[in-house]
Amino acid sequence: MENFKKLEEKLLDFLDSYLKLTKNAGFSIGVSGGLDSAVVATLCSKVAKTYALIMPTNSSNKANLDDALALCDTLKVERTIINIQPILDEFLKATGDTTNLRRGNLSARIRMTLLYDHSAKLKTLVAGTSNKSERMLGYGTIYGDLACALNPIGEIYKSDLFEFAKYLGISQNIITKAPSADLYEGQSDELEIGFSYAQLDAVLKDIENQKTKQEIEAKFDEKLLQTIFTRIELNKFKLSMPPIANIN
């Protein structure tokens, strides 16, 4: 990872340039109390007026809510809390019993619907919070947490974001907690995937650096590699615009 001061300058310029290009009034961001949204909110608040939506369910971890509120207070970011449980309950009534995956996808899409409505009202850009590790693995909900108008951290690996967050002065409460999208009770990113971000990123960086398959297989656990390559293959569609039929 490059010098963090230089990285910050690049990201602030990216945010400022696109905001001016689109003639919007600022940024809207879903703040969860987690690392990714804390980094993005910190960057956005240095560029323009930034608004936070905090959208817990009844099963959300209270520590995340407390950390989200503390972050907004520190950044002097205007925030709104919307408990999405009543909306989620109506979706669950319509769909019947769901798996944790389906429940999580519903929660993510409800949050993004509210966030885009919020941005339309305030004439702001929705700032994305998906890091490079999540994007490469397709670990996110299409038209949910993967949706955004722009994303300042989409080329930064999760393991590098921890160090960048320290540089930005983000609270240790946020930096040291287990990564979680808080989509259902007890949800943890690393438990759900089966490996730590440090393990995942070591492989993903070798893939990005175009190491050969033989070189990668010689260094890493077979189950880890199978998890990563399967996720990349199955979820790569999430990083592309939907195909349009050519009728000419």
LUMZALUM-866529 format. One record per atom (N, C-alpha, C): x, y, z. Coordinates in steps of 0.1 Angstrom, whole numbers, padded with zeros to 4 digits, always signed. Each point is the difference from the previous one (the first is absolute). Last residue first. Layout:
N
XYZ/...
! end
This chain:
248
-0292-0053-0337/+0003+0006-0013/+0006-0011-0009/-0013-0003+0048/-0010-0004-0010/+0002+0006-0014/+0024-0013+0051/+0003+0007-0013/-0010-0005-0010/-0004+0000+0056/+0000-0008-0012/+0002+0010-0012/+0020+0006+0050/-0011+0005-0008/+0000-0008-0014/+0021-0008+0054/+0002+0000-0015/-0013+0004-0007/+0015+0019+0049/-0007-0011-0006/+0001+0000-0015/+0041+0019+0029/-0014+0004-0003/-0007-0011-0006/+0039-0012+0034/-0002+0004-0014/-0015+0006-0001/+0020-0021+0039/+0009+0011-0003/-0002+0006-0014/-0023-0040+0018/-0004+0011+0009/+0008+0013-0004/+0009-0044-0019/-0011+0008-0007/-0004+0012+0008/+0031-0033+0017/+0006+0010-0008/-0010+0009-0008/-0005-0040+0032/-0005+0013+0003/+0006+0011-0009/+0011-0048-0002/-0015+0001+0002/-0005+0014+0000/+0048-0009-0001/-0007-0005-0013/-0015+0002+0001/+0026+0011+0038/+0003+0009-0011/-0007-0004-0012/-0004-0028+0037/-0007+0013+0002/+0003+0009-0011/+0024-0040+0000/-0015-0003-0002/-0008+0013+0001/+0046+0001+0010/-0002-0001-0014/-0015-0003-0004/+0013+0003+0047/+0002+0013-0008/-0003-0002-0014/-0003-0038+0028/-0009+0010+0004/+0001+0013-0009/+0032-0034-0005/-0013-0004-0006/-0011+0010+0003/+0043+0006+0019/+0000+0003-0014/-0013-0004-0006/+0006-0010+0045/+0000+0014-0002/-0001+0004-0014/+0005-0045+0010/-0013+0004+0003/-0002+0015-0001/+0044-0019-0005/-0009-0004-0011/-0015+0005+0002/+0045+0025+0020/-0009-0011+0003/-0010-0003-0011/+0047+0026-0013/-0012+0001+0008/-0008-0013+0002/+0042+0008-0026/+0001+0009+0012/-0012-0002+0009/+0006-0021-0044/+0011-0005+0008/+0001+0008+0014/-0032+0011-0034/-0004-0013+0006/+0011-0005+0009/+0008+0039-0025/-0010+0003+0010/-0004-0013+0007/+0030-0002-0037/+0006+0007+0011/-0010+0002+0012/-0016-0020-0039/+0009-0009+0006/+0007+0007+0012/-0028+0025-0029/-0008-0009+0008/+0009-0009+0009/+0021+0047-0014/-0005-0012-0007/-0008-0009+0010/+0004+0054+0005/+0008-0012+0003/-0007-0012-0007/-0013+0049-0001/+0001-0009-0011/+0011-0011+0003/-0019+0037+0028/+0014+0001-0005/+0003-0010-0010/-0042-0001+0021/+0001+0013-0006/+0014+0002-0007/-0007-0039+0026/-0008+0000-0012/+0001+0013-0008/+0020-0002+0042/+0008-0008-0009/-0008-0001-0014/-0022+0021+0035/+0011+0009-0005/+0009-0008-0009/-0035-0023+0021/-0006+0009-0009/+0011+0010-0006/+0011-0031+0035/-0002-0007-0013/-0005+0010-0010/+0007+0017+0043/+0013-0005-0005/-0002-0007-0013/-0038+0015+0023/+0007+0010-0008/+0013-0004-0005/-0027-0029+0028/-0006+0002-0013/+0008+0010-0009/+0014-0008+0045/+0002-0012-0008/-0006+0002-0014/-0007+0034+0031/+0014-0001-0002/+0003-0012-0009/-0044+0007+0015/+0003+0008-0011/+0015+0000-0003/-0021-0044+0022/+0002+0014+0004/+0003+0009-0013/-0032-0045-0002/+0014+0004+0001/+0001+0015+0004/-0042-0022-0008/+0008-0012+0005/+0015+0003+0001/-0044+0026-0012/+0009-0004-0011/+0008-0012+0004/-0028+0018+0033/-0008-0004-0011/+0008-0005-0012/+0022+0017+0039/-0007-0013+0003/-0008-0005-0012/+0019+0043-0004/+0010-0010+0000/-0005-0014+0003/-0030+0038+0002/+0006-0002-0013/+0009-0012-0001/-0040+0003+0035/+0014+0005+0000/+0005-0004-0014/-0050+0002+0032/+0007-0001-0013/+0014+0006+0001/-0037-0003+0035/+0012-0008+0001/+0008-0001-0013/-0049+0015-0006/+0006-0002+0013/+0012-0009-0001/-0011+0026-0044/-0008-0008+0009/+0008-0003+0012/+0017+0030-0031/-0012-0003-0007/-0010-0009+0007/+0047+0024+0006/-0011+0001+0010/-0014-0003-0007/+0048-0001-0016/-0010+0008-0007/-0013+0002+0009/+0053-0009+0016/-0013-0006-0002/-0009+0010-0007/+0054-0010+0023/-0008+0005-0011/-0013-0007-0001/+0025+0007+0047/-0001-0010-0011/-0008+0005-0011/+0026+0035+0032/-0011-0009+0000/+0000-0010-0011/+0032+0037+0008/+0003-0013+0006/-0012-0010+0000/-0001+0046-0017/+0011-0007-0007/+0001-0014+0005/-0032+0030+0020/-0004-0004-0014/+0011-0008-0006/+0009+0018+0042/-0012-0008+0001/-0005-0006-0013/+0035+0033+0003/+0004-0014+0002/-0011-0010+0002/-0005+0048-0028/+0000-0006+0014/+0004-0015+0000/+0019+0034-0038/-0013-0006+0004/+0001-0007+0013/+0034+0026-0028/-0004+0003+0014/-0014-0005+0004/+0029-0004-0041/-0011+0009-0001/-0005+0004+0014/+0033-0034-0006/+0006+0013-0005/-0011+0011+0001/-0014-0043+0010/+0009+0005+0011/+0005+0013-0004/-0023-0023-0033/-0009+0006+0010/+0007+0005+0012/+0024-0023-0034/-0004+0013-0004/-0010+0007+0010/+0013-0044+0008/+0011+0009+0002/-0003+0014-0005/-0032-0034-0007/+0002+0002+0015/+0011+0010+0003/-0009-0013-0045/-0009+0011+0005/+0002+0001+0015/+0022-0034-0025/+0007+0013-0001/-0009+0011+0006/-0018-0044-0003/+0011+0000+0009/+0008+0013+0000/-0035-0006-0032/-0005+0002+0014/+0011+0000+0010/+0009+0017-0050/-0003-0012+0007/-0004+0002+0014/-0007+0034-0042/+0009-0002+0012/-0005-0013+0007/-0021+0023-0039/+0013-0006-0004/+0010-0002+0012/-0045+0019+0004/-0002-0012-0007/+0013-0007-0005/-0013+0043+0026/+0009-0011+0006/-0001-0013-0008/-0025+0042-0010/+0014+0004+0002/+0009-0011+0005/-0047+0005-0031/+0006-0008+0011/+0014+0004+0002/-0052+0017-0023/+0015-0001-0001/+0005-0007+0013/-0046-0001-0009/+0003+0010-0011/+0015+0001-0002/-0026-0046+0019/+0005+0013+0004/+0001+0009-0012/-0010-0055+0020/-0004+0011-0008/+0005+0013+0005/+0006-0043+0021/+0009+0002-0011/-0004+0012-0009/-0026-0016+0037/+0011+0007+0005/+0011+0002-0011/-0042-0014-0021/-0001+0003+0015/+0012+0007+0004/-0007-0017-0044/-0010+0010+0002/-0003+0002+0015/+0027-0041-0003/-0002+0008-0012/-0012+0008+0001/+0030-0018+0041/-0013-0001-0006/-0001+0009-0013/+0046-0025+0022/-0009+0011+0002/-0013-0002-0007/+0048-0021-0006/-0006-0001+0013/-0008+0012+0004/+0029-0015-0039/-0014+0001-0002/-0008-0001+0013/+0049+0001-0008/-0007-0013+0004/-0015+0000-0003/+0027+0038-0009/+0006-0011-0007/-0007-0013+0003/-0014+0039+0024/-0003+0001-0015/+0006-0012-0008/+0010+0005+0046/-0014-0004-0001/-0003+0000-0015/+0043+0015+0011/-0002-0014+0003/-0014-0005-0002/+0010+0046-0005/+0005-0008-0011/-0002-0015+0002/-0034+0033+0026/+0015+0000-0002/+0003-0010-0012/-0046+0030+0012/+0005-0013-0003/+0015+0000-0003/-0034+0037+0009/+0009-0004+0011/+0006-0015-0002/-0024+0048-0028/+0001-0014+0002/+0010-0004+0011/-0032+0046-0010/+0014-0005+0001/+0000-0015+0004/-0037+0035-0024/+0001-0011+0009/+0015-0005-0001/-0017+0052-0009/+0005-0013-0006/+0001-0011+0010/-0035+0045-0001/+0013-0005+0004/+0004-0012-0008/-0042+0030+0007/+0008+0002-0012/+0015-0003+0004/-0041-0007+0027/+0010+0010+0004/+0010+0004-0011/-0037-0032-0005/-0005+0011+0007/+0010+0011+0002/+0014-0040-0019/-0009+0007-0009/-0005+0012+0006/+0024-0030+0027/+0009+0008-0009/-0008+0008-0010/-0023-0029+0029/+0006+0011+0008/+0008+0008-0009/-0017-0039-0019/-0011+0010+0002/+0005+0012+0008/+0030-0035-0005/-0002+0007-0013/-0011+0010+0001/+0007-0027+0038/+0012+0008-0003/-0001+0008-0013/-0032-0033+0012/-0002+0012+0008/+0012+0010-0002/+0002-0041-0022/-0012+0007-0005/-0001+0013+0008/+0033-0030+0014/+0004+0008-0012/-0012+0007-0006/-0008-0028+0037/+0008+0011+0004/+0004+0009-0012/-0024-0039-0008/-0009+0010+0007/+0009+0012+0004/+0022-0037-0017/-0007+0007-0011/-0010+0011+0006/+0025-0029+0029/+0009+0009-0007/-0007+0008-0011/-0025-0032+0025/+0005+0011+0009/+0009+0010-0008/-0013-0040-0022/-0012+0009+0002/+0004+0012+0008/+0032-0034-0004/-0002+0007-0013/-0011+0010+0001/+0007-0028+0037/+0010+0010-0001/-0001+0008-0013/-0029-0036+0007/-0003+0011+0009/+0010+0011-0001/+0008-0039-0025/-0011+0008-0005/-0004+0011+0009/+0033-0029+0016/+0005+0007-0013/-0011+0009-0005/-0010-0028+0036/+0008+0011+0005/+0005+0008-0013/-0044-0028-0009/+0013-0003+0006/+0007+0013+0004/-0054-0004+0000/+0012+0002-0008/+0012-0005+0006/-0059-0002+0000/+0012-0002+0007/+0012+0001-0010/-0039+0027-0018/+0000-0012+0008/+0013-0002+0007/-0015+0037-0030/+0008-0010-0005/-0001-0013+0008/-0024+0040+0012/-0003-0003-0015/+0008-0011-0005/+0007+0015+0044/-0014-0005-0001/-0003-0004-0014/+0041+0021+0008/+0000-0014+0005/-0014-0006-0001/+0005+0046-0010/+0006-0008-0010/+0000-0015+0004/-0015+0030+0032/-0010-0001-0011/+0006-0008-0012/+0029+0009+0036/-0011-0010+0005/-0011-0001-0012/+0035+0032-0005/+0005-0014-0002/-0011-0010+0004/-0009+0045+0009/+0001-0002-0015/+0004-0015-0003/+0000+0014+0045/-0013-0001-0005/-0001-0002-0015/+0044+0006+0020/-0007-0013+0004/-0015-0001-0005/+0037+0036-0003/-0006-0006-0012/-0008-0013+0004/+0015+0049+0024/+0000-0015+0003/-0008-0006-0011/+0028+0046+0000/-0012-0006-0005/+0001-0015+0004/+0026+0051+0010/-0001-0014+0003/-0014-0005-0004/+0037+0042-0014/-0014-0004+0002/+0000-0015+0003/+0038+0045-0001/-0004-0014-0001/-0015-0002+0003/+0046+0037-0013/-0015-0001+0003/-0005-0015-0002/+0051+0014+0014/-0008-0004-0012/-0015-0001+0005/+0045+0010+0023/-0010+0010-0002/-0008-0002-0012/+0035-0028+0020/+0002+0006-0014/-0010+0012-0002/-0001-0025+0041/+0014+0004-0002/+0001+0008-0013/-0042-0019+0009/+0003+0011+0009/+0014+0005-0002/-0012-0039-0023/-0007+0012-0006/+0002+0012+0009/+0017-0041+0016/+0007+0005-0012/-0006+0012-0006/-0022-0021+0036/+0012+0007+0005/+0009+0005-0012/-0039-0026-0009/-0003+0013+0006/+0012+0008+0004/+0006-0044-0014/-0004+0008-0012/-0004+0014+0005/+0011-0032+0032/+0012+0004-0007/-0003+0009-0012/-0035-0019+0026/+0007+0009+0008/+0012+0006-0008/-0024-0035-0020/-0008+0013+0000/+0007+0011+0008/+0019-0043+0000/+0001+0006-0013/-0007+0013-0001/-0004-0026+0039/+0013+0006-0001/+0002+0007-0013/-0039-0026+0007/-0001+0013+0006/+0014+0007-0001/-0018-0038-0034/+0009+0001+0011/+0000+0015+0005/-0043-0022-0026/+0014+0006-0002/+0007+0001+0013/-0046-0016-0009/+0011-0010+0003/+0014+0006-0001/-0041+0024-0012/-0001-0004+0014/+0011-0009+0005/+0013+0031-0041/-0012-0009+0003/-0001-0003+0015/+0025+0045-0027/+0000-0013+0007/-0013-0008-0001/+0026+0043-0023/-0012-0008-0002/+0000-0013+0006/+0020+0054-0008/+0003-0012+0009/-0012-0008+0000/+0022+0041-0033/-0012-0008+0004/+0005-0012+0008/+0023+0051-0012/+0001-0014+0003/-0014-0005+0003/+0027+0043-0029/-0012-0005+0008/+0001-0015+0003/+0033+0046-0015/-0002-0014-0001/-0011-0004+0010/+0027+0044-0028/-0011-0004+0009/-0003-0015-0001/+0048+0009-0018/-0013+0007-0001/-0009-0004+0011/+0047-0013-0001/-0001+0006-0013/-0013+0009-0001/+0015-0027+0038/+0011+0009-0003/-0002+0007-0013/-0030-0035+0014/-0002+0012+0009/+0011+0011-0002/+0003-0043-0022/-0011+0009-0006/-0001+0012+0008/+0030-0033+0017/+0004+0006-0013/-0010+0010-0005/-0013-0025+0037/+0011+0009+0004/+0005+0007-0012/-0032-0033-0007/-0006+0011+0006/+0011+0011+0004/+0015-0042-0016/-0007+0008-0011/-0006+0013+0006/+0019-0031+0031/+0011+0006-0009/-0006+0009-0011/-0030-0024+0028/+0007+0010+0008/+0011+0007-0009/-0024-0037-0017/-0008+0012-0001/+0007+0012+0009/+0022-0042+0000/-0001+0005-0014/-0008+0013+0000/+0004-0024+0042/+0013+0006-0005/-0002+0007-0013/-0043-0006+0032/+0011-0008-0004/+0011+0008-0006/-0044+0015+0014/+0009-0002+0012/+0011-0009-0003/-0033+0017-0032/-0004-0012+0007/+0007-0002+0014/-0017+0037-0042/+0010-0002+0011/-0005-0011+0009/-0010+0020-0052/-0005-0009+0010/+0011-0003+0010/-0004+0045-0032/+0007-0012+0003/-0008-0008+0011/+0002+0046-0037/-0008-0007+0009/+0006-0014+0002/+0018+0053-0018/+0000-0015+0000/-0010-0005+0010/+0002+0048-0030/+0008-0006+0010/-0001-0015-0001/-0020+0032-0030/+0002+0009+0011/+0008-0007+0011/+0001-0006-0057/-0008-0003+0012/+0005+0008+0012/+0016-0003-0049/-0007+0011+0005/-0010-0003+0012/+0034-0026-0028/-0015-0004+0000/-0008+0011+0006/+0047+0005-0003/-0004-0004-0013/-0015-0002-0001/+0021+0009+0042/-0001+0012-0009/-0005-0003-0013/+0008-0036+0029/-0011+0008+0005/-0002+0013-0008/+0037-0028-0010/-0013-0006-0005/-0012+0008+0006/+0043+0014+0014/-0001+0001-0015/-0013-0005-0005/+0011-0006+0046/-0002+0014-0003/-0003+0002-0015/+0013-0043+0016/-0013+0004+0005/-0004+0014-0005/+0044-0015-0010/-0010-0008-0007/-0014+0004+0004/+0035+0018+0024/-0001+0006-0014/-0010-0007-0008/+0010-0018+0041/-0007+0013+0002/-0002+0007-0013/+0026-0039+0000/-0014-0003+0003/-0008+0013+0002/+0047+0003-0005/-0006-0006-0013/-0015-0002+0002/+0025+0013+0038/-0001+0011-0009/-0007-0004-0013/+0010-0034+0032/-0011+0009+0004/-0002+0012-0010/+0037-0029-0007/-0013-0006-0002/-0012+0008+0003/+0043+0015+0012/-0002+0001-0015/-0013-0006-0004/+0013-0004+0045/-0003+0014-0003/-0003+0002-0015/+0014-0043+0015/-0014+0003+0003/-0004+0015-0002/+0037-0032-0027/-0001+0010+0011/-0014+0005+0003/+0000-0046-0025/+0008+0012-0002/-0001+0009+0013/-0004-0055-0003/-0008+0012+0000/+0009+0012+0000/
! end
